[in-house]
Amino acid sequence: MGSDISFTWGNFWFESEFIKVLYDSYTLKSFPDIQHGRTFGYTTFGYNASSRWTLYVLLQWLGGDNVSFISTPQNPSQLTPINLSLQSNSASIGVSYRVNNGIALKAQFQNTSFENEVLSVATSKLQSDLTQFLLGITVNF
């Protein structure tokens, strides 16, 4: 389930989307106390500087609980759930150049922070940051 909104005002534009994903599987029904789902979304603010150049700021987030199952060699049919809490947030700034109506070149600088937490065995956290410079091309047919 989700929602989105987008609009333009003069040379400025805005897009945002929010999605909640719920999983329902046979294996998870055996473990009713485990939550399993994802929430993610993005928000983009842009400015069309000319008919070819666009500048934008992008915010993205991902969160939710994930469950994995492990078994032991002694009892391979017995599944033990491992519950993970996942969080990711990123902020980026970019520029796009429209070569023509079907092709755009893009450059983007992005910083992402991650936080993962193991909830079911022993609580442990992993935090990290990732900074990247990305180049891309969009081709519309």
C-alpha positions in Angstrom: 0.0 0.0 0.0 1.3 3.5 -0.7 0.8 7.0 -1.9 2.5 9.5 -4.1 2.3 13.1 -5.0 3.9 15.2 -7.6 3.5 18.8 -8.9 5.2 21.5 -10.8 5.2 25.2 -10.2 7.0 27.3 -12.8 10.4 25.8 -13.2 10.2 24.0 -9.9 9.0 20.4 -9.4 8.3 18.1 -6.5 7.8 14.3 -6.3 7.3 12.1 -3.3 6.3 8.5 -2.8 5.7 6.4 0.3 5.2 2.6 0.2 4.5 0.1 3.0 5.0 -3.6 2.0 3.6 -6.4 4.2 4.7 -10.0 3.7 2.5 -13.0 4.3 4.1 -16.4 4.0 3.5 -19.9 5.2 6.8 -20.0 7.1 6.1 -16.8 8.9 2.7 -18.0 10.2 4.6 -20.4 12.4 6.2 -17.4 14.2 3.4 -14.9 14.9 5.6 -12.7 17.2 7.9 -11.8 14.3 7.2 -8.7 12.3 8.1 -8.7 8.6 7.7 -5.8 6.3 9.3 -2.8 4.7 8.6 0.9 4.5 10.4 3.0 1.9 10.0 6.3 0.1 11.7 9.2 -1.5 11.2 12.9 -1.9 12.7 14.9 -4.8 12.9 18.7 -5.2 14.0 19.9 -8.6 14.6 23.0 -10.6 14.6 23.2 -14.4 17.3 25.7 -15.0 16.7 25.6 -18.8 15.2 23.2 -21.3 18.2 21.0 -21.0 19.6 21.4 -17.4 17.9 20.2 -14.3 19.2 20.5 -10.7 17.7 18.3 -7.9 17.9 17.2 -4.3 16.8 13.7 -3.4 16.0 12.2 0.0 15.4 8.5 0.3 14.7 6.2 3.2 14.2 2.5 3.8 13.2 0.8 7.0 11.6 -2.3 8.3 12.0 -5.7 9.7 13.4 -8.7 7.8 13.4 -12.3 8.9 15.8 -15.0 7.8 15.8 -18.6 8.8 18.7 -20.8 9.7 19.0 -24.5 10.5 21.7 -26.6 12.1 23.4 -29.7 10.6 22.1 -31.7 13.5 18.5 -30.8 12.7 18.2 -29.4 9.2 14.3 -29.5 9.2 14.1 -27.2 12.3 14.1 -23.6 11.2 15.2 -20.9 13.7 14.2 -17.3 12.8 16.7 -14.4 12.9 14.9 -11.1 13.1 16.7 -8.1 11.6 15.8 -4.4 11.9 17.0 -2.4 8.9 17.3 1.4 8.4 18.8 3.3 5.5 18.7 7.1 4.8 20.3 8.9 2.0 20.6 12.5 0.8 21.9 13.4 -2.6 22.3 16.4 -5.0 22.4 16.0 -8.7 22.3 17.5 -12.1 20.8 16.2 -15.3 21.4 17.2 -18.9 18.8 16.4 -21.6 20.7 15.5 -24.8 17.3 15.1 -26.6 13.7 14.0 -25.8 14.9 10.4 -25.2 18.3 10.7 -23.6 19.5 12.4 -20.4 22.9 12.3 -18.7 23.1 12.5 -14.9 25.7 13.1 -12.2 24.8 12.7 -8.5 26.6 13.0 -5.2 25.1 10.8 -2.5 25.6 10.1 1.2 23.9 7.1 2.7 23.8 6.0 6.3 22.9 2.4 7.3 21.9 0.9 10.6 21.2 -2.8 10.9 20.2 -4.5 14.2 19.9 -8.2 15.0 17.0 -8.5 17.3 16.4 -12.2 18.0 19.7 -13.8 18.9 21.7 -11.2 20.8 21.1 -7.5 20.1 23.9 -6.2 18.0 24.1 -3.1 15.8 26.0 -2.3 12.6 26.2 1.3 11.6 28.0 2.7 8.5 28.1 5.5 6.1 28.7 5.4 2.3 29.5 8.4 0.2 29.4 8.0 -3.6 29.6 9.9 -6.8 27.3 8.4 -9.5 27.1 8.9 -13.2 24.2 7.6 -15.3 22.3 7.8 -18.5 18.5 7.6 -18.9 17.1 6.3 -22.2 13.4 6.6 -22.9 11.9 4.6 -25.8 
